[in-house]
Amino acid sequence: MALRVLLLSSTCALGVFLGAQLAEAVLIVPYWKGLSADSFFIFFKNYGQSLYEFYAPLTIAATIFPTVTFVYSLLVKSKTDILMWLLLVFTILFFAMYFIYFKDANLSFAQRTISDQALSNELVKWGNLHWTRVFCEAVAFVCGLLLLFKSK
């Protein structure tokens, strides 16, 4: 019963995070790409922290719940399902991507340490890596759903 509650919590957290990340990918990033460099940097200076404050708790919840679920499954089961391993791996991947790329990229936007000429290419890179991250989140979410359907 506890594992099922953890799976439900994990899947819900992943679903909410995935939805928010998809909204960012299809609404915010294209908007950014359409702005002039000056307008983008002003936008990011004014709203970058708010975006962080919105996404950080979602990211943390979507990381902690699946991780705790995985650890709990190891403790209560002699054999952990491959889907549980995939849930953990893809959760770690999307979480790690923030520290590998997005943290510094967002800081460079906020501090305007990237040139106006390089901004367009950097936003394309940011968008592509964001979609990679969304893919990892989607895989983790689907694993959570499948595990929920398999659980009793």
C-alpha positions as CSV (number, residue, x, y, z in Angstrom):
1,M,0.0,0.0,0.0
2,A,2.8,2.5,0.9
3,L,4.6,1.7,-2.4
4,R,1.4,2.5,-4.3
5,V,1.0,5.8,-2.5
6,L,4.6,6.7,-3.3
7,L,4.1,5.7,-6.9
8,L,1.0,7.8,-7.1
9,S,2.8,10.8,-5.5
10,S,5.8,10.3,-7.9
11,T,3.6,10.1,-11.0
12,C,1.5,13.1,-10.0
13,A,4.7,15.2,-9.3
14,L,6.2,14.1,-12.6
15,G,3.0,14.8,-14.5
16,V,2.7,18.3,-13.1
17,F,6.3,19.0,-13.8
18,L,6.1,17.6,-17.3
19,G,3.1,19.7,-18.0
20,A,4.8,22.9,-16.8
21,Q,7.9,22.0,-18.8
22,L,5.9,21.5,-21.9
23,A,4.2,24.8,-21.4
24,E,7.6,26.4,-21.2
25,A,8.8,24.6,-24.3
26,V,5.8,25.6,-26.5
27,L,4.9,29.0,-25.0
28,I,7.9,30.7,-23.3
29,V,10.9,29.6,-25.4
30,P,9.3,30.5,-28.8
31,Y,8.4,33.9,-27.2
32,W,12.0,34.4,-26.1
33,K,13.3,33.5,-29.6
34,G,11.0,36.2,-31.1
35,L,12.4,39.0,-28.9
36,S,15.2,41.3,-29.7
37,A,18.3,40.8,-27.6
38,D,17.6,43.9,-25.5
39,S,14.0,42.8,-24.9
40,F,15.0,39.3,-24.0
41,F,17.6,40.4,-21.5
42,I,15.1,42.9,-19.9
43,F,12.5,40.1,-19.8
44,F,14.9,37.7,-18.2
45,K,16.2,40.3,-15.7
46,N,12.6,41.0,-14.7
47,Y,11.1,37.5,-14.7
48,G,14.0,35.0,-14.5
49,Q,13.9,34.8,-10.8
50,S,10.1,34.3,-10.8
51,L,10.5,31.5,-13.3
52,Y,13.1,29.9,-11.1
53,E,10.9,30.2,-8.1
54,F,8.0,28.6,-10.0
55,Y,10.0,25.7,-11.5
56,A,12.4,24.9,-8.6
57,P,9.8,23.4,-6.2
58,L,8.3,21.4,-9.1
59,T,11.7,20.1,-10.0
60,I,12.5,19.2,-6.5
61,A,9.2,17.4,-6.0
62,A,9.6,15.6,-9.3
63,T,13.0,14.4,-8.2
64,I,12.4,13.6,-4.5
65,F,9.2,11.6,-4.9
66,P,10.6,9.2,-7.5
67,T,13.9,8.8,-5.6
68,V,12.2,8.0,-2.4
69,T,9.9,5.6,-4.2
70,F,12.9,3.8,-5.7
71,V,14.7,3.6,-2.4
72,Y,11.5,2.3,-0.7
73,S,11.0,-0.3,-3.4
74,L,14.6,-1.6,-2.8
75,L,13.8,-1.9,0.9
76,V,10.6,-3.8,0.6
77,K,11.1,-5.9,-2.5
78,S,13.7,-8.6,-3.1
79,K,13.6,-7.7,-6.9
80,T,13.0,-4.2,-8.2
81,D,11.2,-3.8,-11.5
82,I,13.2,-2.5,-14.5
83,L,10.6,0.2,-14.8
84,M,11.5,1.4,-11.3
85,W,15.2,1.6,-12.4
86,L,14.2,3.5,-15.5
87,L,12.1,5.9,-13.4
88,L,15.1,6.6,-11.3
89,V,17.6,6.9,-14.1
90,F,15.5,9.4,-16.2
91,T,14.7,11.3,-13.0
92,I,18.4,11.7,-12.3
93,L,19.0,12.7,-15.9
94,F,16.5,15.5,-16.0
95,F,17.6,16.7,-12.6
96,A,21.3,16.6,-13.5
97,M,20.7,18.5,-16.7
98,Y,19.9,21.6,-14.7
99,F,23.3,21.6,-13.1
100,I,25.1,20.5,-16.2
101,Y,23.7,23.3,-18.4
102,F,20.7,25.3,-17.4
103,K,22.0,26.8,-14.2
104,D,24.9,28.5,-15.9
105,A,22.9,29.4,-19.0
106,N,20.2,31.0,-17.0
107,L,22.8,32.9,-15.0
108,S,24.4,34.2,-18.2
109,F,21.0,35.4,-19.3
110,A,20.3,37.1,-16.0
111,Q,23.7,38.8,-15.9
112,R,23.8,39.4,-19.6
113,T,27.2,37.9,-19.9
114,I,26.4,36.4,-23.3
115,S,26.7,38.7,-26.3
116,D,23.7,39.9,-28.3
117,Q,25.1,38.1,-31.3
118,A,25.5,34.8,-29.5
119,L,22.0,35.0,-27.9
120,S,20.1,33.5,-30.8
121,N,22.3,30.4,-31.0
122,E,22.3,30.0,-27.3
123,L,18.4,30.2,-27.2
124,V,18.3,27.4,-29.9
125,K,20.7,25.3,-27.8
126,W,18.7,26.1,-24.6
127,G,15.5,25.0,-26.4
128,N,17.0,21.8,-27.8
129,L,18.3,20.8,-24.4
130,H,15.0,21.7,-22.8
131,W,13.3,19.3,-25.2
132,T,15.9,16.6,-24.2
133,R,15.0,17.3,-20.6
134,V,11.3,17.1,-21.4
135,F,11.9,13.7,-23.1
136,C,13.6,12.4,-19.9
137,E,10.7,13.7,-17.8
138,A,8.2,12.0,-20.1
139,V,10.0,8.7,-19.9
140,A,10.0,8.9,-16.1
141,F,6.3,9.9,-16.1
142,V,5.4,6.9,-18.4
143,C,7.4,4.6,-16.2
144,G,5.5,5.9,-13.2
145,L,2.1,5.3,-14.9
146,L,3.1,1.8,-16.0
147,L,4.2,1.0,-12.4
148,L,0.9,2.3,-11.1
149,F,-1.0,0.1,-13.5
150,K,1.1,-2.9,-12.5
151,S,0.8,-2.3,-8.7
152,K,-1.9,-4.0,-6.7
